[in-house]
Amino acid sequence: MIDYAHREQFRNKLSSVAFSAKSMDLNLSDEIQQLVNAYNQASDPPATMAELIEAFWARPEAERVALIEAMKAVEVQIQEQQQSEFSSDEGFNLFDD
């Protein structure tokens, strides 16, 4: 995969997972939880993201691919949880007494 694409995938997926982790109960691996915590607790999120991307890029390609795949699985978990919450509201009617 093109270098730039790997970096952007990592940035996008970590941002997405970190945002969702603030309000959802997610089942994250220790590694992803550490990344999410580092980003969410950062006093300077853009600088922290740059550091995390550099650390990500220092890994062997197989590890980078595995981490991106793990984050994709978390995104699926987020979508399923959101759909579950949405479908539990389907029977709601504002005008029901």
OpenMM code with the backbone's topology and positions (N, CA, C; nanometers):
from openmm import Vec3, app, unit

residues = "MET ILE ASP TYR ALA HIS ARG GLU GLN PHE ARG ASN LYS LEU SER SER VAL ALA PHE SER ALA LYS SER MET ASP LEU ASN LEU SER ASP GLU ILE GLN GLN LEU VAL ASN ALA TYR ASN GLN ALA SER ASP PRO PRO ALA THR MET ALA GLU LEU ILE GLU ALA PHE TRP ALA ARG PRO GLU ALA GLU ARG VAL ALA LEU ILE GLU ALA MET LYS ALA VAL GLU VAL GLN ILE GLN GLU GLN GLN GLN SER GLU PHE SER SER ASP GLU GLY PHE ASN LEU PHE ASP ASP".split()
positions = [
    Vec3(0.0848, -0.1169, 0.0000),
    Vec3(0.0000, 0.0000, 0.0000),
    Vec3(0.0897, 0.1237, 0.0000),
    Vec3(0.0425, 0.2292, -0.0573),
    Vec3(0.1184, 0.3533, -0.0637),
    Vec3(0.1373, 0.4073, 0.0782),
    Vec3(0.2568, 0.4554, 0.1062),
    Vec3(0.2904, 0.5050, 0.2397),
    Vec3(0.1891, 0.6058, 0.2916),
    Vec3(0.1577, 0.7043, 0.2113),
    Vec3(0.0656, 0.8099, 0.2520),
    Vec3(-0.0707, 0.7522, 0.2885),
    Vec3(-0.1161, 0.6551, 0.2134),
    Vec3(-0.2471, 0.5946, 0.2392),
    Vec3(-0.2497, 0.5256, 0.3751),
    Vec3(-0.1433, 0.4558, 0.4109),
    Vec3(-0.1366, 0.3914, 0.5425),
    Vec3(-0.1457, 0.4954, 0.6537),
    Vec3(-0.0718, 0.6017, 0.6389),
    Vec3(-0.0720, 0.7066, 0.7413),
    Vec3(-0.2106, 0.7689, 0.7552),
    Vec3(-0.2745, 0.7971, 0.6436),
    Vec3(-0.4076, 0.8580, 0.6477),
    Vec3(-0.5115, 0.7615, 0.7038),
    Vec3(-0.5009, 0.6347, 0.6685),
    Vec3(-0.5928, 0.5358, 0.7253),
    Vec3(-0.5782, 0.5319, 0.8760),
    Vec3(-0.4552, 0.5292, 0.9237),
    Vec3(-0.4309, 0.5261, 1.0675),
    Vec3(-0.4896, 0.6506, 1.1335),
    Vec3(-0.4620, 0.7666, 1.0772),
    Vec3(-0.5130, 0.8922, 1.1339),
    Vec3(-0.6660, 0.8907, 1.1390),
    Vec3(-0.7291, 0.8555, 1.0296),
    Vec3(-0.8751, 0.8566, 1.0224),
    Vec3(-0.9379, 0.7556, 1.1169),
    Vec3(-0.8835, 0.6365, 1.1209),
    Vec3(-0.9415, 0.5322, 1.2048),
    Vec3(-0.9207, 0.5631, 1.3526),
    Vec3(-0.8022, 0.6097, 1.3897),
    Vec3(-0.7786, 0.6442, 1.5298),
    Vec3(-0.8682, 0.7600, 1.5719),
    Vec3(-0.8837, 0.8597, 1.4880),
    Vec3(-0.9722, 0.9726, 1.5201),
    Vec3(-1.1151, 0.9250, 1.5407),
    Vec3(-1.1622, 0.8405, 1.4521),
    Vec3(-1.2983, 0.7883, 1.4600),
    Vec3(-1.3201, 0.7055, 1.5862),
    Vec3(-1.2291, 0.6139, 1.6121),
    Vec3(-1.2421, 0.5265, 1.7290),
    Vec3(-1.2296, 0.6084, 1.8572),
    Vec3(-1.1354, 0.7018, 1.8617),
    Vec3(-1.1155, 0.7843, 1.9814),
    Vec3(-1.2396, 0.8681, 2.0104),
    Vec3(-1.3007, 0.9241, 1.9068),
    Vec3(-1.4219, 1.0034, 1.9256),
    Vec3(-1.5349, 0.9167, 1.9801),
    Vec3(-1.5558, 0.8007, 1.9213),
    Vec3(-1.6638, 0.7119, 1.9645),
    Vec3(-1.6393, 0.6573, 2.1045),
    Vec3(-1.5134, 0.6357, 2.1390),
    Vec3(-1.4801, 0.5801, 2.2705),
    Vec3(-1.5182, 0.6752, 2.3836),
    Vec3(-1.5337, 0.8029, 2.3530),
    Vec3(-1.5728, 0.8998, 2.4556),
    Vec3(-1.7147, 0.8753, 2.5049),
    Vec3(-1.8010, 0.8238, 2.4185),
    Vec3(-1.9418, 0.8101, 2.4549),
    Vec3(-1.9949, 0.6672, 2.4486),
    Vec3(-1.9147, 0.5728, 2.4028),
    Vec3(-1.9609, 0.4349, 2.3874),
    Vec3(-1.8749, 0.3412, 2.4704),
    Vec3(-1.9346, 0.2304, 2.5078),
    Vec3(-1.8610, 0.1254, 2.5773),
    Vec3(-1.8093, 0.0292, 2.4710),
    Vec3(-1.6825, 0.0445, 2.4356),
    Vec3(-1.6243, -0.0352, 2.3281),
    Vec3(-1.5317, -0.1413, 2.3846),
    Vec3(-1.5266, -0.2534, 2.3160),
    Vec3(-1.4361, -0.3621, 2.3525),
    Vec3(-1.3085, -0.3448, 2.2704),
    Vec3(-1.2089, -0.2783, 2.3305),
    Vec3(-1.0860, -0.2470, 2.2586),
    Vec3(-0.9712, -0.3338, 2.3070),
    Vec3(-0.8825, -0.3679, 2.2161),
    Vec3(-0.7604, -0.4379, 2.2557),
    Vec3(-0.6763, -0.3415, 2.3394),
    Vec3(-0.5838, -0.3956, 2.4156),
    Vec3(-0.4974, -0.3110, 2.4986),
    Vec3(-0.4229, -0.2082, 2.4138),
    Vec3(-0.3736, -0.2524, 2.3000),
    Vec3(-0.2964, -0.1633, 2.2134),
    Vec3(-0.3813, -0.0473, 2.1624),
    Vec3(-0.5007, -0.0771, 2.1153),
    Vec3(-0.5884, 0.0290, 2.0646),
    Vec3(-0.6339, 0.1178, 2.1793),
    Vec3(-0.6616, 0.0592, 2.2956),
    Vec3(-0.7019, 0.1390, 2.4116),
    Vec3(-0.5921, 0.2381, 2.4501),
    Vec3(-0.4674, 0.1946, 2.4453),
    Vec3(-0.3555, 0.2839, 2.4773),
    Vec3(-0.3469, 0.3992, 2.3769),
    Vec3(-0.3668, 0.3693, 2.2502),
    Vec3(-0.3645, 0.4745, 2.1476),
    Vec3(-0.4789, 0.5733, 2.1683),
    Vec3(-0.5976, 0.5201, 2.1950),
    Vec3(-0.7156, 0.6041, 2.2178),
    Vec3(-0.6936, 0.6926, 2.3404),
    Vec3(-0.6437, 0.6340, 2.4485),
    Vec3(-0.6182, 0.7119, 2.5698),
    Vec3(-0.5155, 0.8219, 2.5445),
    Vec3(-0.4086, 0.7880, 2.4753),
    Vec3(-0.3046, 0.8874, 2.4465),
    Vec3(-0.3625, 1.0042, 2.3679),
    Vec3(-0.4464, 0.9747, 2.2715),
    Vec3(-0.5044, 1.0804, 2.1891),
    Vec3(-0.6097, 1.1601, 2.2661),
    Vec3(-0.7008, 1.0908, 2.3341),
    Vec3(-0.8093, 1.1597, 2.4040),
    Vec3(-0.7607, 1.2406, 2.5238),
    Vec3(-0.6502, 1.2020, 2.5837),
    Vec3(-0.6003, 1.2722, 2.7020),
    Vec3(-0.4916, 1.3744, 2.6686),
    Vec3(-0.4640, 1.3926, 2.5432),
    Vec3(-0.3562, 1.4829, 2.5013),
    Vec3(-0.3945, 1.6285, 2.5227),
    Vec3(-0.2986, 1.7069, 2.5676),
    Vec3(-0.3225, 1.8507, 2.5799),
    Vec3(-0.3123, 1.9186, 2.4430),
    Vec3(-0.2409, 1.8553, 2.3513),
    Vec3(-0.2263, 1.9061, 2.2145),
    Vec3(-0.2543, 1.7908, 2.1174),
    Vec3(-0.3841, 1.7633, 2.0899),
    Vec3(-0.4184, 1.6478, 2.0058),
    Vec3(-0.3485, 1.6426, 1.8700),
    Vec3(-0.3360, 1.7539, 1.7947),
    Vec3(-0.2662, 1.7428, 1.6657),
    Vec3(-0.1204, 1.6987, 1.6799),
    Vec3(-0.0513, 1.7515, 1.7798),
    Vec3(0.0884, 1.7114, 1.8003),
    Vec3(0.0964, 1.5658, 1.8443),
    Vec3(0.0032, 1.5255, 1.9302),
    Vec3(0.0012, 1.3862, 1.9758),
    Vec3(-0.0283, 1.2932, 1.8593),
    Vec3(-0.1221, 1.3326, 1.7727),
    Vec3(-0.1533, 1.2502, 1.6561),
    Vec3(-0.0295, 1.2362, 1.5686),
    Vec3(0.0441, 1.3432, 1.5492),
    Vec3(0.1660, 1.3369, 1.4679),
    Vec3(0.2663, 1.2394, 1.5291),
    Vec3(0.2801, 1.2420, 1.6611),
    Vec3(0.3708, 1.1489, 1.7292),
    Vec3(0.3229, 1.0045, 1.7132),
    Vec3(0.1922, 0.9843, 1.7278),
    Vec3(0.1368, 0.8489, 1.7145),
    Vec3(0.1542, 0.7967, 1.5719),
    Vec3(0.1388, 0.8842, 1.4742),
    Vec3(0.1580, 0.8435, 1.3345),
    Vec3(0.3032, 0.8041, 1.3111),
    Vec3(0.3956, 0.8804, 1.3652),
    Vec3(0.5373, 0.8464, 1.3482),
    Vec3(0.5701, 0.7132, 1.4149),
    Vec3(0.5147, 0.6888, 1.5344),
    Vec3(0.5372, 0.5605, 1.6023),
    Vec3(0.4745, 0.4469, 1.5217),
    Vec3(0.3561, 0.4728, 1.4662),
    Vec3(0.2888, 0.3742, 1.3820),
    Vec3(0.3755, 0.3433, 1.2602),
    Vec3(0.4308, 0.4479, 1.1994),
    Vec3(0.5078, 0.4303, 1.0773),
    Vec3(0.6393, 0.3573, 1.1023),
    Vec3(0.6898, 0.3622, 1.2248),
    Vec3(0.8158, 0.2944, 1.2579),
    Vec3(0.7985, 0.1427, 1.2685),
    Vec3(0.6750, 0.0967, 1.2720),
    Vec3(0.6473, -0.0469, 1.2817),
    Vec3(0.6690, -0.1155, 1.1472),
    Vec3(0.6925, -0.2452, 1.1507),
    Vec3(0.6968, -0.3210, 1.0245),
    Vec3(0.5595, -0.3159, 0.9552),
    Vec3(0.5610, -0.3287, 0.8253),
    Vec3(0.4366, -0.3167, 0.7484),
    Vec3(0.3299, -0.4153, 0.7945),
    Vec3(0.3665, -0.5374, 0.8250),
    Vec3(0.2680, -0.6371, 0.8684),
    Vec3(0.1975, -0.5926, 0.9966),
    Vec3(0.2706, -0.5314, 1.0881),
    Vec3(0.2099, -0.4817, 1.2123),
    Vec3(0.1177, -0.3634, 1.1842),
    Vec3(0.1578, -0.2771, 1.0922),
    Vec3(0.0726, -0.1627, 1.0566),
    Vec3(-0.0586, -0.2120, 0.9978),
    Vec3(-0.0501, -0.3074, 0.9071),
    Vec3(-0.1708, -0.3623, 0.8438),
    Vec3(-0.2602, -0.4275, 0.9490),
    Vec3(-0.2008, -0.5032, 1.0404),
    Vec3(-0.2785, -0.5705, 1.1450),
    Vec3(-0.3485, -0.4687, 1.2351),
    Vec3(-0.2807, -0.3603, 1.2687),
    Vec3(-0.3411, -0.2578, 1.3537),
    Vec3(-0.4560, -0.1880, 1.2817),
    Vec3(-0.4381, -0.1582, 1.1549),
    Vec3(-0.5463, -0.0964, 1.0774),
    Vec3(-0.6654, -0.1912, 1.0690),
    Vec3(-0.6405, -0.3190, 1.0467),
    Vec3(-0.7498, -0.4170, 1.0414),
    Vec3(-0.8220, -0.4257, 1.1760),
    Vec3(-0.7474, -0.4195, 1.2852),
    Vec3(-0.8091, -0.4229, 1.4183),
    Vec3(-0.8972, -0.3001, 1.4396),
    Vec3(-0.8527, -0.1852, 1.3918),
    Vec3(-0.9340, -0.0642, 1.4050),
    Vec3(-1.0570, -0.0705, 1.3147),
    Vec3(-1.0447, -0.1336, 1.1991),
    Vec3(-1.1620, -0.1538, 1.1132),
    Vec3(-1.2660, -0.2383, 1.1861),
    Vec3(-1.2209, -0.3401, 1.2581),
    Vec3(-1.3129, -0.4254, 1.3343),
    Vec3(-1.3830, -0.3443, 1.4433),
    Vec3(-1.3120, -0.2513, 1.5046),
    Vec3(-1.3732, -0.1650, 1.6060),
    Vec3(-1.4772, -0.0750, 1.5403),
    Vec3(-1.4484, -0.0251, 1.4211),
    Vec3(-1.5465, 0.0573, 1.3502),
    Vec3(-1.6736, -0.0215, 1.3202),
    Vec3(-1.6601, -0.1484, 1.2874),
    Vec3(-1.7772, -0.2341, 1.2660),
    Vec3(-1.8553, -0.2464, 1.3963),
    Vec3(-1.7842, -0.2651, 1.5065),
    Vec3(-1.8481, -0.2734, 1.6378),
    Vec3(-1.9244, -0.1437, 1.6681),
    Vec3(-1.8664, -0.0305, 1.6357),
    Vec3(-1.9310, 0.0991, 1.6575),
    Vec3(-2.0585, 0.1084, 1.5742),
    Vec3(-2.0512, 0.0701, 1.4469),
    Vec3(-2.1690, 0.0747, 1.3600),
    Vec3(-2.2790, -0.0167, 1.4116),
    Vec3(-2.2425, -0.1360, 1.4552),
    Vec3(-2.3422, -0.2295, 1.5071),
    Vec3(-2.4078, -0.1746, 1.6330),
    Vec3(-2.3286, -0.1134, 1.7198),
    Vec3(-2.3835, -0.0570, 1.8425),
    Vec3(-2.4762, 0.0602, 1.8106),
    Vec3(-2.4389, 0.1429, 1.7140),
    Vec3(-2.5238, 0.2548, 1.6743),
    Vec3(-2.6536, 0.2054, 1.6122),
    Vec3(-2.6464, 0.1018, 1.5288),
    Vec3(-2.7671, 0.0460, 1.4680),
    Vec3(-2.8571, -0.0146, 1.5735),
    Vec3(-2.7990, -0.0792, 1.6726),
    Vec3(-2.8763, -0.1385, 1.7810),
    Vec3(-2.9500, -0.0299, 1.8591),
    Vec3(-2.8812, 0.0799, 1.8876),
    Vec3(-2.9444, 0.1905, 1.9588),
    Vec3(-3.0541, 0.2536, 1.8743),
    Vec3(-3.0317, 0.2652, 1.7447),
    Vec3(-3.1306, 0.3237, 1.6556),
    Vec3(-3.2540, 0.2349, 1.6469),
    Vec3(-3.2352, 0.1040, 1.6320),
    Vec3(-3.3500, 0.0149, 1.6175),
    Vec3(-3.4287, 0.0044, 1.7474),
    Vec3(-3.3672, 0.0298, 1.8621),
    Vec3(-3.4431, 0.0267, 1.9870),
    Vec3(-3.5324, 0.1500, 1.9987),
    Vec3(-3.5046, 0.2542, 1.9208),
    Vec3(-3.5863, 0.3753, 1.9209),
    Vec3(-3.6938, 0.3738, 1.8125),
    Vec3(-3.6980, 0.2714, 1.7279),
    Vec3(-3.7901, 0.2711, 1.6143),
    Vec3(-3.9362, 0.2782, 1.6556),
    Vec3(-3.9728, 0.2152, 1.7663),
    Vec3(-4.1121, 0.2149, 1.8084),
    Vec3(-4.1527, 0.3408, 1.8820),
    Vec3(-4.0607, 0.4318, 1.9026),
    Vec3(-4.0885, 0.5543, 1.9761),
    Vec3(-4.1691, 0.6500, 1.8901),
    Vec3(-4.2712, 0.7077, 1.9499),
    Vec3(-4.3510, 0.8083, 1.8816),
    Vec3(-4.3673, 0.9256, 1.9767),
    Vec3(-4.3307, 1.0416, 1.9352),
    Vec3(-4.3361, 1.1609, 2.0180),
    Vec3(-4.4775, 1.1899, 2.0660),
    Vec3(-4.5773, 1.1475, 1.9883),
    Vec3(-4.7153, 1.1820, 2.0194),
    Vec3(-4.7903, 1.0714, 2.0920),
    Vec3(-4.7218, 0.9630, 2.1286),
    Vec3(-4.7868, 0.8571, 2.2068),
    Vec3(-4.8151, 0.9073, 2.3472),
    Vec3(-4.9299, 0.8674, 2.3988),
    Vec3(-4.9646, 0.9028, 2.5379),
    Vec3(-4.9283, 0.7929, 2.6314),
] * unit.nanometer
topology = app.Topology()
chain = topology.addChain("A")
for resn in residues:
    res = topology.addResidue(resn, chain)
    for name in ("N", "CA", "C"):
        topology.addAtom(name, app.Element.getBySymbol(name[0]), res)
